[in-house]
């Protein structure tokens, strides 16, 4: 027998606010039942569950997301995500187009933005 991952759960201070941020990032809606102030918010199509916890983030993530744009370049995606409220943590982009940008969501959870498949050509 095997298992499958049902959800990836992200602990956070405000499940609805962070869920909405990631819903915008991924172009997926939060679940119809989720409202501001809810302690849990689900982005069903992405398998992400955000849960409000009392503890704040204190160290580097042990797991993070690597995003690959589907309909724009890495640079365009980084610009879009910064406008949504992400912050640039470290720029690992190289002059030859390789590398990635390390960003953080509004609660400080790190994630990377890689080149699109078209850019990898």
C-alpha positions, -999 to 999 in steps of 0.1 A, spaced: 0 0 0 11 36 -6 -1 70 5 -7 102 -14 -4 138 -2 -38 151 3 -28 187 12 4 206 19 -4 225 50 11 259 58 10 273 93 4 310 94 -8 340 114 -38 348 91 -50 318 71 -74 338 49 -50 366 40 -22 342 32 -45 318 14 -57 347 -8 -21 357 -16 -13 322 -28 -47 319 -46 -36 350 -67 -1 336 -72 -15 303 -85 -46 316 -103 -68 292 -82 -97 303 -60 -99 297 -22 -127 272 -13 -162 287 -15 -168 281 22 -137 301 33 -142 336 46 -120 363 63 -113 352 99 -116 315 92 -88 295 110 -84 273 79 -84 282 42 -81 257 13 -69 263 -22 -84 230 -34 -71 230 -69 -35 234 -56 -38 211 -26 -28 238 -2 -43 243 32 -35 273 53 -40 270 91 -38 298 116 -15 290 145 -4 311 175 33 307 169 52 330 145 77 318 119 112 318 135 136 300 111 141 292 75 116 269 58 125 232 57 102 228 27 94 255 1 77 258 -33 96 262 -66 74 281 -90 77 279 -128 57 304 -148 34 290 -174 24 320 -195 52 346 -189 89 349 -183 106 345 -149 112 382 -148 76 391 -155 65 366 -128 88 380 -102 75 415 -110 39 403 -107 46 385 -74 64 415 -59 33 436 -68 11 410 -49 31 415 -17 61 391 -20 96 404 -11 129 395 -28 150 376 -3 180 367 -26 186 371 -63 202 340 -77 196 349 -113 226 347 -136 236 368 -166 232 337 -189 195 333 -178 201 304 -154 193 306 -117 163 316 -98 148 344 -76 142 336 -39 111 354 -27 91 354 5 53 356 9 37 382 32 44 360 62 80 353 53 77 318 38 104 315 12 98 302 -23 117 303 -56 108 314 -91 125 295 -119 126 301 -156 96 291 -176 96 260 -198 98 283 -228 129 301 -214 146 268 -208 139 259 -245 
